[in-house]
Amino acid sequence: MSIRRLLHSDAPPAPPLKFVLLSSLGALIAIAITGGLSVLSGIPWLMAPFGASCVLAFGVPDSPLAQPRAIVGGHLVATAVGQLAGLRGRCCAGTGGHAGHPHRACASRR
């Protein structure tokens, strides 16, 4: 194999430096604001997929996955599933329900 063939790549060209710097700055500001809100409110706002969402939104803004409906919708669905799983786990452990009565969905598990 020749060195020229080893150095050849079919990958797309690297984005311009200005785009990389602006994307990095946008992600930094978004994560800093979210972290600041966490500190001010005392409630954790940062979550693991937030970094991936920043990479999509700022790094590849033309991607269908980087559109607001995909990002917000994905986070809403993930939050709803997490809340339901937490609620089900809490009430099935016997700590949920109103006035000591378990939630109806958990009654079948007892």
C-alpha positions as CSV (number, residue, x, y, z in Angstrom):
1,M,0.0,0.0,0.0
2,S,1.2,3.4,-0.8
3,I,1.3,6.2,1.7
4,R,-0.9,8.3,-0.5
5,R,-3.6,5.7,-0.3
6,L,-3.3,5.4,3.5
7,L,-3.7,9.2,3.9
8,H,-6.7,9.3,1.6
9,S,-10.1,9.6,3.3
10,D,-13.6,9.6,2.0
11,A,-14.7,11.5,5.1
12,P,-16.3,14.9,4.6
13,P,-14.0,17.8,4.9
14,A,-13.5,19.4,8.4
15,P,-15.8,22.3,9.2
16,P,-14.4,25.8,9.2
17,L,-12.7,26.9,12.4
18,K,-15.3,29.7,12.8
19,F,-18.1,27.1,12.8
20,V,-16.3,24.9,15.3
21,L,-15.6,27.9,17.7
22,L,-19.2,29.2,17.5
23,S,-20.6,25.7,18.1
24,S,-18.3,25.2,21.0
25,L,-19.2,28.6,22.5
26,G,-23.0,27.9,22.0
27,A,-22.7,24.5,23.8
28,L,-20.6,26.1,26.6
29,I,-23.1,28.8,27.2
30,A,-26.1,26.4,27.1
31,I,-24.5,24.0,29.6
32,A,-23.3,26.9,31.8
33,I,-26.8,28.4,32.0
34,T,-28.3,25.0,32.9
35,G,-25.6,24.5,35.5
36,G,-26.3,28.0,36.9
37,L,-30.0,27.2,37.1
38,S,-29.2,24.1,39.0
39,V,-27.2,26.0,41.5
40,L,-29.7,28.8,41.9
41,S,-32.7,26.6,42.2
42,G,-31.1,23.8,44.2
43,I,-32.7,21.3,41.8
44,P,-30.5,19.3,39.4
45,W,-31.2,20.5,35.8
46,L,-28.2,18.8,34.2
47,M,-28.7,15.4,32.8
48,A,-26.6,13.0,30.9
49,P,-28.3,13.4,27.4
50,F,-28.0,17.2,27.6
51,G,-24.4,17.1,26.3
52,A,-25.4,14.9,23.4
53,S,-28.3,17.3,22.6
54,C,-25.9,20.2,22.6
55,V,-23.6,18.4,20.2
56,L,-26.5,17.8,17.9
57,A,-28.0,21.2,18.2
58,F,-24.8,23.2,17.8
59,G,-22.5,20.8,15.9
60,V,-24.9,19.6,13.2
61,P,-27.8,22.0,13.2
62,D,-29.0,20.9,9.8
63,S,-29.6,17.3,11.0
64,P,-33.2,16.2,11.4
65,L,-32.2,15.0,14.9
66,A,-31.1,18.5,15.8
67,Q,-34.4,20.1,15.2
68,P,-36.2,21.5,18.3
69,R,-39.2,19.2,18.0
70,A,-36.8,16.2,18.1
71,I,-34.8,17.4,21.0
72,V,-37.6,18.7,23.1
73,G,-39.9,15.8,22.2
74,G,-37.2,13.3,23.0
75,H,-36.5,14.9,26.4
76,L,-40.2,15.1,27.2
77,V,-40.8,11.4,26.4
78,A,-37.7,10.4,28.4
79,T,-38.8,12.5,31.4
80,A,-42.3,11.0,31.3
81,V,-41.0,7.4,31.2
82,G,-38.5,8.2,34.0
83,Q,-41.3,9.8,36.1
84,L,-43.6,6.9,35.6
85,A,-40.9,4.3,36.4
86,G,-40.0,6.2,39.5
87,L,-43.7,6.5,40.5
88,R,-44.3,2.9,39.9
89,G,-41.2,1.9,41.8
90,R,-42.1,4.1,44.7
91,C,-45.7,3.1,45.1
92,C,-44.9,-0.6,44.6
93,A,-42.4,-0.4,47.4
94,G,-45.2,0.6,49.7
95,T,-44.2,4.3,50.2
96,G,-46.5,5.9,47.6
97,G,-50.2,6.6,47.6
98,H,-52.3,9.1,49.4
99,A,-53.0,8.7,53.2
100,G,-51.2,5.4,53.2
101,H,-53.3,3.8,50.4
102,P,-51.3,2.4,47.6
103,H,-51.9,3.5,44.0
104,R,-54.4,1.3,42.1
105,A,-51.8,0.3,39.6
106,C,-49.8,-1.2,42.3
107,A,-52.6,-3.1,44.0
108,S,-52.2,-6.1,41.7
109,R,-48.5,-6.5,42.7
110,R,-49.3,-6.9,46.4
